[in-house]
Amino acid sequence: MKQNSSTKESRTDWEKLEKVSDDKIDTTDVPELDEAFFRHAKVRLPAGKQLVSLRIDRDVLDWFKQQGKGYQTRINAILRAYVQAHTP
């Protein structure tokens, strides 16, 4: 099992979780996916991203890169939050 690559550090003890057998995991709160579910299910793919050339101050880009893998996704998330905050 791979650790989630989100921007927040995971507090999950992945090594401990890997040692738990499937029959020990409580799934009673997860509904069964029956035939009716799959009959009405639709595949929804996320919208594609547009490749752009963008000029960013070197120190700003360096800061994002220092945060590790996924820095472009974080820049996109920050820009999206800005748009949402300024959209009526």
N, C-alpha and C positions, 0 to 999 in steps of 0.2 A: 504494500500500500504506500503510495507516495504522499508526501506532505503537501497540503494545499499551498499553492504559490501566490496567495493573495498578499497584499501589501502589509497586512498585520501579521505579527509573529503568532504562530499557533501555540496554544497552551495544551494541546493534546499530547499525551504520552504515547507516541506512535509505536514505540517498541512494545509497550505493554499491550496495546490494542492488537498488534499483530499476533500476539500469543493466545488471544481469546479465540476459541473455536466457534464456528458459526452457530452451533446449537446452543451456545451460552448467551447469544445476543437476543435481547428482548425486542421482538418486532410486533408485539400485540397492538401497538398504536398505529401500525402501518396497514392500510386497507389492502385486501387482495385485489390484484388487477385481473379482472375477469374478461370474458369475451366481449362484453358490452363496452368495456373501457377501450379496448383495442379497435373495436368497430368504429368508434367515434373519435379516436385519437388522430391528431394531425401533426405532421412534422413541421416545425417552425425553425427555420435557420436564422441566425442573427444577421442583421444588415451588414454588408461588407464595408470595409474601411477604404477610404480614399488615400492613395499615396500622394503625399505633397512634399515640397521642398520648403522648409521653414527656417528662417534665421532666428537663432536664439543666442543670447549672450553666453559666452564660453563658461563663465562661472556658474550660471544657472544650469546649463546642460551638465557640467561636471558634477554639480550637487545632485541632480537627478540620477546620474550614472552611479554615483557613490552609494545610492540607496539599493543598488543591486539589480538583478535581472527583473525585467518588466517595467523599466523606467519609462518607456514610451507609452505603455498602458496607463501608468500613473499620470503622465502629462495629459493624456486624453481624458482621464477621469476628472482632473482638475479643471480642464477647459469645459467639460460637460457641466460640472457643478456651477461654473461661472455663468454659462448660458442659461441654465435652469434658474439661477438666482436673479437673472436679469430679463427673464421672459415673463410677461404678464399672464 
